[in-house]
């Protein structure tokens, strides 16, 4: 994912059919939030709406802020306008400096 961010990706789409169980909800949610913040990119994750699903569908901003979150296991739809000006390369530039 880092490579995709370096070459200009501003939004990562994550399609999921995770059945991690109720305890997996917090873990998946945390992973998606931290990935968005780490890469300073938007992450949109859509999980299946089956009743046995326990992972969230959400949109996370580049700062790790949850913009949209849908209840797992329930059919729903959401829409959000994303301000791509929020995308940043600050952390990526630090990484390149650290690697030199």
N, C-alpha and C positions, 0 to 999 in steps of 0.2 A: 504494500500500500504506500510505503514511503516513496518508492520510485514513481508511482502514479501521481502522487502529490508534487514531486519534483518536476515532472513534465507537464504539470498544469491542471490536474484534476481538482475540481472545487467541491464536488459532491460525490460521495460514495453511496451506492445503493447496495443494501444487504437484504437478500431474500432468505427467509428462514422458515423452517417447519420444525422448530425445536420443541421437544417434549422433555424438558429438563426436570419436570416436576415443580411443585409450588416453591421449593427452596431455590430452584434455579433462576427464578425471576430476578432476584436482586443481583445475582452474578452476571446474567446476560445484560441487564440494564447498565450495570457498572462498566462492563467491557465496552459497550457501545459509546457511553459517555466519555470514557477515558480515551478511546480511539479518536473521537472527534476532537477532543482537546489537544491530544498529542500531535495530531497532524494539522490542527487548526483549519479543519475542513468540515463541511456539513456531512452528517451521516443519516441516511434514511433507511430504517430497517422495518421490513414488513413481514409479520409472522402470519401463518395460516390461522383462520378464525374457527377452527374446530374446537369443540367443547373441552377436549383434553389438552389443549395448548396452554402453556403457562409462561411463555416468553413474551415480552412486550413488543408492540409495534410502536415505533417512535421516530421522531425527527429531532436530531441534536445539532445545535449550532457549534461553530468553531471554538467557542469558549467553554464548551461543555454544558451549556444551558439547554434544557429540554424544551423544545418549541411545541411539540405535539406528542401526546402519549395516549394510546388507545388501550382499553381494557382487554387483556388476553382472553381468548376463547369466545369472544362475542363479535359477530359481524359488525363492522363499522367502516367508515371512510372519513378521511380528514384531508384538508387542503391547507397549505401554508405558502406564503410568499417568502422567498429567501433572498436576503440582501447579500449578494456575492462580494460586496465590498468588505464584508466582515472577514473573509478568508485572508489569512496572513501566512507569510513565509518566515516569520521571526524564528520559530523553533528549528525549522529546516536549515536556515542559514547558520544557526549556532552549531548544528550537527556537522555541517560541512567544515566549519572552522575547527571543531574538535577532532575531525578526522585527519587534518593536515599535520 
